[in-house]
């Protein structure tokens, strides 16, 4: 169902009902651009990635938001789905409201145009929005204006107009005297005509309207009411009406009530996000870091500078989220999913060993068809994201005995994937943990290199040629991070080529420390120049509680096993763990401490405990054979 400014108010109660009755929600967004900042690379930490995306994405606009609700019907053993496709645009409420400026990226707009994106609906019918701070500011201004109008002799003034009466009398300039005189003459004629009840004055400028209000206040003490109105083409004009004192008071009261209703309407789409927050439902997205950042920035609060504050904000607005990109890139799914982009993922999850879920749309206006392939319409993408989530969740159930008919959104089996965002391109840190500390892999095989601007990739490869294949992540024209594929050679780098006449090499650890010092010094200088408050000292991550059954104090349980790295996939592999549930209640932990060394521990487990790497007891037997060299 397409939702625009025209039908948002009447459909909002249905949207709220859909959210509250749902088992889980799926979302997606479309933007005017993707990134305008520093390039991301494979050695970014989650904090560095956040800052890069914050610098490069906040100037773009989320213009379409997809929401799809999924409600399970136990009697019919199927999900009922409702899909909503919102068109969003920050049309200012009045002159006190912020007039949003945003960037557009030509490639992004061209891409959307090729997907038949309806830009006219965005700009003509887009739903407005205000974040809480903007809403409070406009609310205060409106209250102040109402308080001032109570003391003014002239009756109620339109919310789109700032009356000069509150700022003292205006002197009518010579060039406007004939215009004002003509307006006053029209009002006099109107008042003498007993049959006419209203008079529409010609369209004029804001300054001319100020002069009209001032002149009318002085010349016509009683019996009229002036109101500034706005035509569909955004032209503004004044309407004069005859009114007694009682009628004027009644009209004034209605106008004030209309003002508050207008402000409520201006909050617009932000109300949808607030309802999602209140519901506490699991929110599912695909590769959803950008979606999350845009939603927070536009509808909740400007993204904070502090990374930990961002994580707290994200967890506050969306207490439970799940990224299907992370799920599909992680065991036990990735062995059966060669491609994780949303279009291909949808097709793969319809085939064995997965199964297409039984889903029915509540009504025709809420429906989509996977056959039609409406990729990159936010409502459709949200729908197929929900399909993928259900398929993968149900696949986890196949590791249980007996196999359940479905895995609900609050199942403990999904806990390893909740409140973690997929981080693209980074091999050794696959996710950002919103409710705990991020992974910190060993990067002793990574080096920072400074060199002349004339250097090219071939020069860096030649410099490190004695150590085998390398992966290069350019930072700028004169520096890059270089990772060794053969990590055992890392100790030889600083001894042999640590520094030359035209280049300088640092270990990754030294580079991070140097960068941190530079950032702190820059922050101090900035505070001295602009008087900004001191930067908060680094602090350990806060422990935050998830809703429901989740326990954030447990260590991250997403399997951190990585594929065998080629020369372009570098980063010290994280400790690999495989926990295998067997029929006799024993778990085997296989810790791969190096290429040729493996250790196995056996210990009892609680009943029905599951780990995402689990499989059959036969696999456990294969592990023992591997340990014995068979």
Secondary structure, DSSP 8 states (H G I E B T S, - for coil): -EE-TTTHHHHHHHHHHHHHH-SEEEEEEEES-S--SS---TT--HHHHHHHHHHHHTTS-EEEEEEEEEEEETTTTEEEEEEEEEEB----SSTTS--------HHHHHHHHHTT--HHHHHHH-B-B--HHHHHHHHHHHHHHHHHHHT-SS----TT---GGGG------HHHHHHHHHHHHHHHHHHH-SS--EEE-----HHHHHHHHHHHHHH--SSEEEEEEE-TTS-EEEEEEE--HHHHHHHHHHHHHHHHHHHHHHHBTHHHHHHHHHHT-EEEESS-HHHHHHHHHHHT----SSHHHHHHHHHHH-SSEEEHHHHHTSTTTGGG-S--SHHHHHHHTTSTTS----EEESSGGG---TTT--TT-HHHHHHHHHHHHHHHHHHHHTTSSS--S---TT-GGGGGGBTEEE-TT-SS--EEETTS-------TTEEEEEE-TT--HHHHHHHTGGG--EEEEEEETTEEEEEESSGGGHHHHHHHHSB-SSEEEEEHHHHHHHHHHHHHHHHHHHHHHH----------------STT--TTS---S--------TTS-S-------EEE-TTSEEEEEEE-SSS-EEEEEEE--TT---TT---HHHHHHHHHHHTT-
